[in-house]
Amino acid sequence: MKAHKPILDTRQNFWTLASIQSASIGIWGMVLGWHLAKDYSPNIAIGSICVGNLLLWFIGIGIISMASKR
């Protein structure tokens, strides 16, 4: 059986991926943080954002551990 080579995308770099992330997620995250701070106290808003990011971090670690070959 022939081993497959990974496909390399040489047209994308760190800056293009970071700009896509900040344009799509960063703006909505700032709007969400503003609404949370307006409706609740800033302590509750910061706490809920930290807990949400922690949950996303655990999900990401789980996906990485399932996809890793070692």
N, C-alpha and C positions, 0 to 999 in steps of 0.2 A: 504494500500500500504506500502510495506516495505522500510525503509530508507536505502540508500546505504552508505556504509562506504568508505571513500577515500582510495585509494591504496597508501601505503607508500613504498617508495624506500629507503631502508636503506643502499644500497651500494654506493650511491652517496653522496658526501659532498661538502663543499664549494671549496675545492682545486681541485677536479676533474672537477667541472663545470667551475672554473676560468681558468684552463689549456686548456680546450676545447675552451673557448672563446678567449683566448690570441693566441692560435695556429691558429685558423681559421680566426678571424677578426683582431686581433692586428697586425699581420705581414702585411696583406694587407693594413691596415690603415696607417702603417708607410711607406710603399712603395708609397701609394697615396699621403701622405704628402710630401714625398721627391720630387716626380714629380711635385706637385703643387708649392713647394718652388723653384724648379729649373726653371720651365717655367714662373712663375709669381713672384712677390715679396713676401717675407715672410708675410707681413701684409695681402695681399689678400688671401694667403693660410690659415692662421690662421682664418681669418674672414669667409671664406667659410666653413671651418671645423666646426666652432662654429654655423653657421647658419644651417648647415646640422644636427648637433647633436641636436639643438633646435627643428627642425622639427621632428626628430625621437622621441624626448622626448614627444612632443605633441601627436604624434600618439600613443605612449605607454600609456600615460595617458588616451587617449580616449578608447583604448582597455580595460584597467583596469576598467574604469568607466562602460563600457558596460558589463563586466564580473562579476562585484561585485554584490552581492545580497543585500547589504545595502547601 
